[in-house]
Amino acid sequence: MSKKKREELEKESSSQIDTDAHSTAKRGKKYFGYKGHIGTDVGSKIIRKRQFTSAQPHDSQLIEDVISGDEKSIFADSAYSSKKRKKRYRKEGIYCGILDKGTRSKALSKSQKKRNKKKSIVRSAVEHTFAYMKERQNYKKARAKTFERNRFVFDMNCIIYNIMRGSYLLKTIS
């Protein structure tokens, strides 16, 4: 949405258009709306922290918001990759499982690709969580008009997911 259109809507709001949402582009495709970010426990797949934003901020800006602070290792996709971040985690004694990212001028080596594949197996726990929300909870889109309402729905879906996951874990113990 353009600045001009956003200003017009602030003066005279519409019941149809969400002025809290923003747009972003990913792999050449435009998206408008919101993004949910989560930090999960690798073993239990329980969501430990969550964050909800408009689509505009890059994922890498929110990594600190979904880290609990007591992690022994951190796994994330290549969007979160930065030499500075990896160096800091290693200095703090945290295993850095953030995938390596290739560039146009420097492709990933065979050993980096192999490491990424191993790390992806652990990192997929987060993807399983989102898959569950999308398929079982039918949470594929943020449909409410305002940021607050959409964040509430995201938070409730995270809570429901944790309850269902906890129930499953309790059944497997007994």
Backbone as ProteinMPNN parsed JSONL, in Angstrom:
{"seq_chain_A": "MSKKKREELEKESSSQIDTDAHSTAKRGKKYFGYKGHIGTDVGSKIIRKRQFTSAQPHDSQLIEDVISGDEKSIFADSAYSSKKRKKRYRKEGIYCGILDKGTRSKALSKSQKKRNKKKSIVRSAVEHTFAYMKERQNYKKARAKTFERNRFVFDMNCIIYNIMRGSYLLKTIS", "coords_chain_A": {"N_chain_A": [[0.854, -1.164, 0.0], [0.578, 2.193, -0.814], [2.171, 5.216, 0.487], [0.583, 7.452, 0.223], [-2.008, 6.359, -0.093], [-2.208, 5.109, 2.402], [-2.181, 7.354, 4.106], [-4.578, 8.579, 3.304], [-6.401, 6.657, 4.173], [-6.034, 6.819, 6.911], [-7.185, 9.247, 7.501], [-9.819, 8.846, 6.627], [-11.11, 6.052, 7.488], [-11.363, 2.616, 6.361], [-13.572, -0.139, 6.408], [-12.714, -2.361, 5.257], [-9.966, -2.468, 4.686], [-6.836, -3.224, 6.079], [-4.877, -1.205, 7.846], [-2.748, -1.554, 9.509], [-1.181, -3.601, 8.588], [1.647, -4.507, 6.521], [3.64, -4.668, 3.49], [5.816, -7.075, 1.894], [8.51, -8.569, 0.036], [9.306, -11.747, -1.215], [11.418, -13.964, -2.684], [10.798, -12.766, -5.14], [8.042, -12.571, -5.094], [5.231, -10.749, -3.973], [3.968, -10.043, -0.717], [1.372, -9.306, 1.587], [0.597, -8.334, 4.802], [1.038, -10.07, 7.808], [3.534, -11.601, 9.998], [4.372, -14.479, 11.847], [6.631, -15.385, 14.389], [8.579, -17.852, 15.936], [10.158, -19.462, 18.743], [11.272, -22.583, 19.429], [11.534, -25.49, 21.562], [13.875, -27.922, 20.882], [13.777, -30.677, 21.569], [11.174, -31.239, 22.742], [9.476, -29.841, 21.094], [7.898, -27.771, 21.929], [6.537, -24.507, 21.942], [8.45, -21.882, 22.996], [8.892, -19.133, 22.974], [7.315, -16.403, 21.312], [6.643, -14.163, 18.598], [4.97, -11.552, 16.961], [4.58, -9.802, 14.005], [4.226, -7.121, 11.555], [4.444, -7.81, 8.037], [6.682, -6.564, 7.148], [9.328, -6.219, 8.661], [12.554, -7.775, 8.439], [13.223, -11.242, 8.948], [15.623, -11.77, 10.323], [15.932, -9.66, 12.069], [14.471, -10.274, 14.267], [15.404, -12.399, 15.741], [16.547, -12.319, 18.322], [14.313, -11.813, 19.838], [12.923, -14.193, 19.986], [14.477, -15.921, 21.339], [15.087, -17.603, 24.315], [17.141, -17.4, 26.18], [18.415, -19.282, 27.714], [19.437, -21.188, 26.086], [21.388, -23.876, 24.782], [22.08, -24.373, 22.278], [21.467, -22.941, 19.065], [19.371, -23.063, 16.342], [18.679, -22.095, 13.074], [17.296, -20.842, 9.961], [18.995, -19.779, 6.91], [18.367, -17.104, 6.63], [18.832, -15.838, 8.994], [21.498, -15.723, 9.198], [24.638, -14.369, 10.028], [27.942, -13.239, 10.272], [28.801, -11.855, 12.515], [26.792, -12.404, 14.424], [26.988, -15.229, 14.625], [29.59, -15.436, 15.635], [29.304, -14.158, 18.122], [27.489, -15.879, 19.459], [29.023, -18.214, 19.611], [31.075, -17.29, 21.232], [29.692, -16.955, 23.591], [29.351, -19.535, 24.293], [27.397, -21.004, 23.047], [26.137, -23.395, 20.839], [26.169, -22.824, 17.436], [23.816, -23.304, 15.171], [22.966, -22.074, 12.89], [22.118, -21.907, 9.529], [24.473, -21.837, 6.833], [24.936, -19.251, 4.416], [24.96, -18.802, 0.977], [26.332, -16.586, -1.521], [25.955, -14.464, -4.427], [28.488, -14.048, -5.456], [29.965, -15.925, -4.1], [29.495, -19.167, -3.842], [28.078, -21.82, -1.81], [30.285, -24.176, -0.301], [30.985, -27.724, -0.758], [31.252, -28.93, 1.751], [29.966, -27.053, 3.385], [27.36, -27.236, 2.406], [26.802, -29.856, 3.169], [26.947, -29.632, 5.972], [24.834, -27.825, 6.352], [22.689, -29.452, 5.619], [22.646, -31.351, 7.683], [22.143, -29.673, 9.867], [19.627, -28.75, 9.146], [17.899, -30.828, 9.666], [17.519, -30.758, 12.435], [16.575, -28.138, 12.692], [14.134, -28.289, 11.466], [12.124, -28.72, 13.308], [10.8, -26.378, 13.988], [9.468, -25.836, 11.618], [7.683, -27.97, 11.585], [5.975, -27.221, 13.606], [4.716, -24.912, 12.525], [3.513, -26.148, 10.337], [1.672, -27.805, 11.613], [0.007, -25.862, 12.77], [-1.025, -24.663, 10.456], [-2.266, -26.804, 9.037], [-3.735, -28.509, 10.906], [-4.904, -26.697, 12.687], [-6.001, -24.961, 10.997], [-4.922, -22.437, 10.452], [-4.02, -20.447, 8.319], [-3.915, -17.916, 7.306], [-3.768, -14.523, 8.445], [-6.634, -13.102, 9.372], [-8.124, -11.1, 10.597], [-8.9, -7.557, 11.023], [-7.174, -5.76, 12.364], [-3.876, -5.225, 13.782], [-3.647, -5.946, 16.525], [-5.808, -7.733, 16.919], [-5.125, -9.789, 15.145], [-2.673, -10.559, 16.252], [-3.558, -11.546, 18.686], [-5.035, -13.806, 17.836], [-2.945, -15.3, 16.71], [-1.364, -15.733, 19.031], [-3.202, -17.265, 20.546], [-3.378, -19.526, 18.91], [-0.764, -20.475, 19.189], [-0.806, -21.143, 21.917], [-2.811, -23.13, 21.944], [-1.547, -24.997, 20.292], [0.65, -25.669, 21.957], [-0.713, -26.853, 24.119], [-1.874, -29.085, 22.861], [0.458, -30.365, 21.997], [1.734, -30.824, 24.451], [-0.134, -32.562, 25.611], [0.146, -34.776, 23.896], [2.827, -35.434, 24.458], [2.608, -36.188, 27.149], [1.033, -38.482, 26.909], [2.8, -40.194, 25.599], [4.707, -40.659, 27.527], [3.463, -42.122, 29.547]], "CA_chain_A": [[0.0, 0.0, 0.0], [1.397, 3.395, -0.92], [2.066, 6.175, 1.605], [-0.563, 8.315, -0.06], [-3.207, 5.58, 0.207], [-2.21, 4.91, 3.855], [-2.583, 8.64, 4.692], [-6.001, 8.756, 3.02], [-7.151, 5.739, 5.035], [-5.961, 7.301, 8.292], [-8.179, 10.316, 7.607], [-11.139, 8.258, 6.444], [-10.813, 4.628, 7.527], [-12.188, 1.672, 5.622], [-13.834, -1.36, 7.166], [-12.195, -3.469, 4.467], [-8.516, -2.457, 4.521], [-6.049, -3.256, 7.306], [-3.793, -0.223, 7.736], [-1.633, -1.988, 10.35], [-0.374, -4.56, 7.828], [2.597, -3.974, 5.541], [3.999, -5.634, 2.452], [7.203, -7.511, 1.753], [8.733, -9.416, -1.136], [10.115, -12.937, -0.947], [11.657, -14.684, -3.939], [10.134, -12.069, -6.232], [6.591, -12.529, -4.917], [4.812, -9.774, -2.961], [3.048, -10.493, 0.331], [0.827, -8.228, 2.392], [-0.002, -8.846, 6.018], [1.771, -10.244, 9.052], [4.363, -12.792, 10.136], [4.557, -15.011, 13.181], [7.98, -15.899, 14.621], [8.57, -18.663, 17.151], [11.338, -20.169, 19.214], [10.792, -23.84, 20.0], [12.464, -26.422, 22.168], [14.14, -28.955, 19.881], [13.354, -31.998, 22.03], [9.735, -31.373, 22.961], [8.786, -29.041, 20.066], [7.016, -26.806, 22.596], [6.872, -23.116, 21.641], [8.929, -21.213, 24.211], [8.66, -17.688, 22.799], [6.72, -16.074, 20.024], [6.613, -12.746, 18.25], [4.064, -11.316, 15.832], [4.903, -8.505, 13.402], [3.757, -6.936, 10.186], [5.313, -8.563, 7.12], [7.801, -5.721, 6.735], [10.687, -6.436, 9.181], [13.232, -9.007, 8.029], [13.262, -12.26, 10.011], [16.868, -11.691, 11.091], [15.812, -8.612, 13.077], [13.658, -10.741, 15.389], [15.944, -13.616, 16.353], [16.735, -12.128, 19.766], [12.993, -11.79, 20.467], [12.389, -15.551, 20.142], [15.448, -16.702, 22.093], [14.755, -17.536, 25.742], [18.313, -16.982, 26.934], [19.075, -20.415, 28.363], [19.736, -22.168, 25.053], [22.741, -24.422, 24.619], [22.298, -24.315, 20.835], [20.471, -22.176, 18.309], [19.264, -23.481, 14.955], [17.826, -21.197, 12.303], [17.616, -20.897, 8.537], [20.056, -18.876, 6.464], [17.943, -15.7, 6.726], [19.361, -15.319, 10.254], [22.953, -15.866, 9.148], [25.55, -13.225, 10.015], [29.213, -13.604, 10.912], [28.815, -11.209, 13.829], [25.877, -13.156, 15.291], [27.58, -16.549, 14.861], [30.768, -15.236, 16.486], [28.821, -13.838, 19.455], [26.937, -17.082, 20.072], [30.144, -19.108, 19.933], [31.776, -16.674, 22.368], [28.839, -17.191, 24.759], [29.305, -20.976, 24.527], [26.184, -21.548, 22.435], [26.382, -23.998, 19.534], [25.47, -22.052, 16.416], [23.312, -24.144, 14.093], [22.369, -21.241, 11.841], [22.584, -22.378, 8.23], [25.344, -20.95, 6.064], [24.257, -18.641, 3.28], [25.795, -18.495, -0.178], [26.062, -15.304, -2.187], [26.166, -14.521, -5.88], [29.916, -14.114, -5.75], [30.597, -17.066, -3.431], [28.538, -20.242, -3.589], [28.425, -22.679, -0.682], [31.17, -25.304, -0.614], [30.343, -29.026, -0.513], [31.197, -29.168, 3.202], [28.921, -26.173, 3.934], [26.076, -27.835, 2.029], [26.649, -31.048, 4.0], [26.625, -29.139, 7.327], [23.479, -27.264, 6.299], [21.731, -30.55, 5.569], [22.579, -31.905, 9.038], [21.486, -28.675, 10.719], [18.23, -28.623, 8.729], [17.126, -31.888, 10.31], [17.157, -30.242, 13.758], [15.832, -26.905, 12.492], [12.793, -28.571, 10.951], [11.144, -28.738, 14.405], [10.004, -25.148, 13.872], [8.595, -25.994, 10.451], [6.614, -28.887, 11.981], [5.034, -26.433, 14.403], [3.908, -24.104, 11.609], [2.697, -27.069, 9.54], [0.553, -28.204, 12.469], [-0.912, -24.719, 12.868], [-1.689, -24.448, 9.164], [-3.1, -27.925, 8.614], [-4.645, -28.991, 11.94], [-5.637, -25.593, 13.298], [-6.507, -24.17, 9.863], [-4.434, -21.069, 10.613], [-3.193, -20.212, 7.129], [-3.846, -16.473, 7.06], [-4.271, -13.605, 9.464], [-7.851, -12.608, 8.719], [-8.745, -9.973, 11.291], [-8.558, -6.273, 10.407], [-6.145, -4.987, 13.052], [-2.695, -5.923, 14.282], [-3.937, -6.507, 17.849], [-6.681, -8.899, 16.776], [-4.348, -10.847, 14.504], [-1.695, -11.042, 17.218], [-4.307, -12.357, 19.646], [-5.329, -15.097, 17.207], [-1.662, -16.018, 16.632], [-1.032, -16.155, 20.392], [-4.103, -18.358, 20.908], [-2.961, -20.71, 18.155], [0.457, -20.973, 19.836], [-1.215, -21.764, 23.172], [-3.501, -24.376, 21.593], [-0.514, -25.922, 19.827], [1.398, -26.155, 23.124], [-1.579, -27.756, 24.874], [-1.961, -30.334, 22.094], [1.786, -30.993, 22.022], [1.926, -31.302, 25.817], [-0.996, -33.739, 25.769], [0.804, -35.865, 23.168], [4.038, -35.817, 25.194], [2.183, -36.901, 28.368], [0.577, -39.81, 26.503], [3.952, -41.025, 25.226], [5.457, -40.97, 28.743], [2.754, -43.154, 30.32]], "C_chain_A": [[0.908, 1.237, 0.0], [1.2, 4.302, 0.293], [0.825, 7.041, 1.452], [-1.871, 7.609, 0.326], [-3.341, 5.379, 1.723], [-2.672, 6.187, 4.566], [-4.072, 8.903, 4.492], [-6.854, 7.891, 3.956], [-7.111, 6.152, 6.498], [-6.973, 8.408, 8.526], [-9.59, 9.753, 7.566], [-10.973, 6.743, 6.348], [-11.826, 3.793, 6.742], [-12.404, 0.434, 6.48], [-13.232, -2.568, 6.458], [-10.668, -3.577, 4.462], [-7.809, -2.346, 5.867], [-4.858, -2.309, 7.148], [-2.605, -0.578, 8.62], [-0.681, -2.914, 9.598], [0.554, -3.838, 6.854], [2.942, -5.058, 4.535], [5.488, -5.949, 2.488], [7.3, -8.335, 0.479], [9.64, -10.569, -0.735], [10.188, -13.745, -2.228], [10.85, -14.088, -5.091], [8.617, -11.984, -6.125], [6.25, -11.572, -3.786], [3.803, -10.394, -2.007], [2.618, -9.28, 1.137], [0.213, -8.836, 3.638], [0.945, -8.886, 7.183], [2.628, -11.496, 9.007], [4.42, -13.183, 11.608], [5.949, -15.613, 13.282], [7.948, -16.682, 15.925], [9.95, -19.205, 17.471], [10.846, -21.422, 19.909], [11.916, -24.615, 20.664], [12.633, -27.578, 21.19], [13.59, -30.31, 20.312], [11.851, -32.17, 22.099], [8.895, -30.716, 21.868], [7.741, -28.097, 20.671], [7.482, -25.403, 22.226], [7.249, -22.432, 22.951], [8.696, -19.709, 24.139], [8.073, -17.468, 21.419], [6.712, -14.562, 19.839], [5.727, -12.609, 17.016], [4.33, -9.92, 15.305], [4.165, -8.333, 12.078], [4.754, -7.668, 9.288], [6.62, -7.83, 6.818], [9.173, -6.055, 7.344], [11.263, -7.781, 8.727], [13.322, -9.951, 9.22], [14.483, -12.113, 10.905], [16.811, -10.635, 12.195], [15.104, -9.106, 14.339], [14.221, -11.951, 16.11], [16.108, -13.471, 17.861], [15.404, -12.152, 20.514], [12.408, -13.184, 20.682], [13.39, -16.484, 20.829], [15.161, -16.503, 23.581], [15.926, -17.089, 26.597], [19.046, -18.109, 27.637], [19.446, -21.518, 27.366], [21.193, -22.614, 25.084], [23.118, -24.424, 23.135], [21.153, -23.539, 20.19], [20.524, -22.633, 16.862], [18.299, -22.542, 14.254], [18.199, -21.299, 10.834], [18.588, -19.788, 8.157], [19.664, -17.398, 6.498], [18.525, -15.04, 7.972], [20.888, -15.295, 10.281], [23.672, -14.52, 9.122], [26.808, -13.633, 10.775], [29.277, -13.063, 12.33], [27.974, -11.999, 14.834], [26.478, -14.523, 15.636], [28.763, -16.452, 15.822], [30.339, -14.982, 17.934], [28.272, -15.07, 20.168], [28.053, -18.042, 20.479], [30.907, -18.596, 21.15], [31.007, -16.924, 23.671], [28.7, -18.679, 25.08], [28.063, -21.652, 23.988], [26.565, -22.139, 21.079], [25.538, -23.261, 18.496], [25.09, -22.958, 15.241], [22.607, -23.345, 13.018], [22.974, -21.665, 10.507], [23.466, -21.342, 7.551], [24.585, -20.457, 4.846], [25.27, -18.372, 2.178], [25.436, -17.134, -0.738], [26.269, -15.476, -3.682], [27.635, -14.714, -6.216], [30.6, -15.329, -5.122], [29.539, -18.108, -3.057], [29.001, -21.064, -2.384], [29.33, -23.821, -1.144], [30.413, -26.602, -0.335], [30.216, -29.295, 0.983], [30.137, -28.281, 3.865], [27.537, -26.736, 3.618], [25.774, -29.051, 2.902], [26.27, -30.654, 5.436], [25.206, -28.582, 7.378], [22.423, -28.361, 6.321], [21.551, -31.172, 6.95], [21.841, -30.955, 9.978], [20.0, -28.566, 10.403], [17.341, -29.668, 9.373], [16.648, -31.416, 11.682], [16.244, -29.028, 13.608], [14.389, -27.15, 12.061], [11.728, -28.631, 12.038], [10.242, -27.511, 14.349], [9.017, -25.273, 12.722], [7.44, -26.939, 10.773], [5.544, -28.141, 12.765], [4.124, -25.609, 13.498], [3.019, -24.983, 10.736], [1.472, -27.519, 10.33], [-0.472, -27.075, 12.543], [-1.699, -24.53, 11.572], [-2.679, -25.556, 8.838], [-4.132, -28.343, 9.656], [-5.499, -27.883, 12.539], [-6.238, -24.659, 12.243], [-6.147, -22.685, 9.992], [-3.449, -20.768, 9.475], [-2.992, -18.74, 6.84], [-4.325, -15.712, 8.277], [-5.459, -12.884, 8.836], [-8.493, -11.392, 9.374], [-8.241, -8.653, 10.702], [-7.402, -5.551, 11.08], [-4.997, -5.874, 13.523], [-3.001, -6.632, 15.593], [-4.799, -7.765, 17.763], [-5.922, -10.075, 16.164], [-3.29, -11.418, 15.442], [-2.367, -11.937, 18.254], [-4.592, -13.747, 19.081], [-4.053, -15.937, 17.089], [-1.271, -16.558, 18.006], [-1.905, -17.336, 20.825], [-3.741, -19.644, 20.169], [-1.69, -21.315, 18.734], [0.115, -21.703, 21.135], [-1.9, -23.11, 22.901], [-2.496, -25.421, 21.112], [0.236, -26.517, 21.024], [0.567, -27.129, 23.971], [-1.665, -29.11, 24.166], [-0.633, -31.087, 22.135], [2.072, -31.567, 23.414], [1.1, -32.552, 26.085], [-0.369, -34.953, 25.105], [2.029, -36.365, 23.942], [3.68, -36.59, 26.457], [1.705, -38.317, 28.041], [1.756, -40.736, 26.196], [4.788, -41.415, 26.443], [4.803, -42.137, 29.484], [2.522, -44.42, 29.567]], "O_chain_A": [[1.889, 1.295, 0.741], [0.217, 4.187, 1.025], [0.116, 7.322, 2.418], [-2.729, 8.193, 0.989], [-4.441, 5.466, 2.269], [-3.456, 6.123, 5.512], [-4.749, 9.389, 5.398], [-7.886, 8.332, 4.462], [-8.046, 5.869, 7.248], [-7.555, 8.51, 9.606], [-10.448, 10.131, 8.364], [-10.725, 6.207, 5.267], [-12.961, 4.202, 6.5], [-11.5, 0.012, 7.201], [-13.238, -3.674, 6.998], [-10.131, -4.665, 4.254], [-8.138, -1.49, 6.688], [-3.933, -2.599, 6.39], [-1.547, 0.039, 8.493], [0.499, -2.998, 9.938], [0.284, -2.717, 6.424], [2.58, -6.222, 4.709], [6.296, -5.198, 3.034], [6.286, -8.747, -0.084], [10.617, -10.386, -0.009], [9.171, -14.156, -2.785], [10.291, -14.815, -5.912], [7.972, -11.381, -6.983], [6.911, -11.583, -2.747], [2.918, -11.151, -2.405], [3.394, -8.348, 1.344], [-0.602, -9.754, 3.545], [1.581, -7.888, 7.521], [2.487, -12.338, 8.12], [4.505, -12.331, 12.492], [6.401, -16.284, 12.354], [7.359, -16.233, 16.908], [10.792, -19.381, 16.59], [10.086, -21.34, 20.874], [13.093, -24.417, 20.364], [11.648, -28.148, 20.722], [12.998, -31.02, 19.499], [11.31, -33.142, 21.571], [7.709, -31.021, 21.741], [6.809, -27.678, 19.985], [8.683, -25.134, 22.198], [6.463, -22.408, 23.898], [8.342, -19.084, 25.14], [8.303, -18.242, 20.49], [6.767, -13.796, 20.802], [5.745, -13.466, 16.133], [4.308, -8.955, 16.068], [3.564, -9.271, 11.554], [5.806, -8.099, 9.761], [7.558, -8.425, 6.288], [10.132, -6.167, 6.582], [10.554, -8.784, 8.644], [13.48, -9.514, 10.36], [14.39, -12.31, 12.117], [17.572, -10.713, 13.16], [15.133, -8.432, 15.368], [13.571, -12.482, 17.01], [15.832, -14.414, 18.601], [15.37, -12.478, 21.7], [11.486, -13.343, 21.482], [13.173, -17.694, 20.892], [15.012, -15.373, 24.047], [15.726, -16.46, 27.637], [20.17, -17.925, 28.105], [19.735, -22.647, 27.763], [22.099, -21.832, 25.372], [24.294, -24.47, 22.775], [20.034, -23.493, 20.703], [21.579, -22.6, 16.227], [17.229, -22.231, 14.778], [19.28, -21.78, 10.492], [18.955, -18.96, 8.991], [20.531, -16.529, 6.405], [18.695, -13.821, 8.007], [21.491, -14.891, 11.275], [23.361, -13.649, 8.31], [26.728, -14.3, 11.806], [29.755, -13.741, 13.239], [28.405, -12.231, 15.963], [26.478, -14.928, 16.799], [28.917, -17.287, 16.713], [30.935, -15.524, 18.864], [28.555, -15.284, 21.347], [28.022, -18.612, 21.57], [31.333, -19.38, 21.998], [31.613, -17.085, 24.73], [28.01, -19.046, 26.032], [27.71, -22.749, 24.42], [27.223, -21.486, 20.269], [24.33, -23.101, 18.671], [25.936, -23.328, 14.427], [21.747, -23.871, 12.311], [24.193, -21.769, 10.373], [23.244, -20.137, 7.671], [23.712, -21.143, 4.313], [26.32, -17.779, 2.426], [24.364, -16.597, -0.459], [26.714, -16.53, -4.136], [27.984, -15.449, -7.14], [31.684, -15.723, -5.552], [28.795, -17.946, -2.09], [30.166, -21.008, -1.992], [29.16, -24.36, -2.238], [29.332, -26.582, 0.252], [29.201, -29.823, 1.439], [29.478, -28.716, 4.81], [26.646, -26.714, 4.467], [24.635, -29.254, 3.324], [25.387, -31.263, 6.041], [24.466, -28.833, 8.329], [21.384, -28.219, 6.967], [20.429, -31.488, 7.346], [21.016, -31.383, 10.786], [19.195, -28.317, 11.301], [16.157, -29.421, 9.602], [15.497, -31.649, 12.051], [15.249, -28.908, 14.323], [13.523, -26.301, 12.272], [10.537, -28.596, 11.726], [9.048, -27.603, 14.633], [7.862, -24.862, 12.84], [6.328, -26.736, 10.286], [4.351, -28.4, 12.606], [2.906, -25.604, 13.675], [1.89, -24.603, 10.426], [0.371, -27.604, 9.787], [-1.672, -27.306, 12.395], [-2.901, -24.266, 11.602], [-3.802, -25.284, 8.413], [-5.302, -28.518, 9.316], [-6.668, -28.094, 12.861], [-6.906, -23.682, 12.58], [-6.95, -21.804, 9.685], [-2.231, -20.824, 9.645], [-2.011, -18.355, 6.203], [-5.169, -16.184, 9.038], [-5.295, -12.138, 7.871], [-9.323, -10.724, 8.757], [-7.258, -8.642, 9.96], [-6.703, -4.786, 10.415], [-5.129, -7.092, 13.643], [-2.65, -7.8, 15.757], [-4.542, -8.747, 18.46], [-6.06, -11.214, 16.609], [-3.037, -12.623, 15.433], [-1.812, -12.961, 18.653], [-4.411, -14.749, 19.773], [-4.077, -17.142, 17.339], [-0.886, -17.721, 18.126], [-1.403, -18.299, 21.406], [-3.794, -20.73, 20.747], [-1.548, -22.537, 18.768], [0.679, -22.759, 21.422], [-1.6, -24.108, 23.556], [-2.584, -26.592, 21.482], [0.434, -27.73, 21.093], [1.097, -28.117, 24.479], [-1.542, -30.156, 24.803], [-0.611, -32.308, 22.29], [2.595, -32.675, 23.533], [1.581, -33.494, 26.715], [-0.353, -36.039, 25.684], [2.242, -37.571, 24.067], [4.369, -37.548, 26.808], [1.947, -39.247, 28.811], [1.708, -41.927, 26.502], [5.511, -42.411, 26.392], [5.489, -43.027, 29.985], [1.939, -45.361, 30.106]]}, "name": "protein", "num_of_chains": 1, "seq": "MSKKKREELEKESSSQIDTDAHSTAKRGKKYFGYKGHIGTDVGSKIIRKRQFTSAQPHDSQLIEDVISGDEKSIFADSAYSSKKRKKRYRKEGIYCGILDKGTRSKALSKSQKKRNKKKSIVRSAVEHTFAYMKERQNYKKARAKTFERNRFVFDMNCIIYNIMRGSYLLKTIS"}
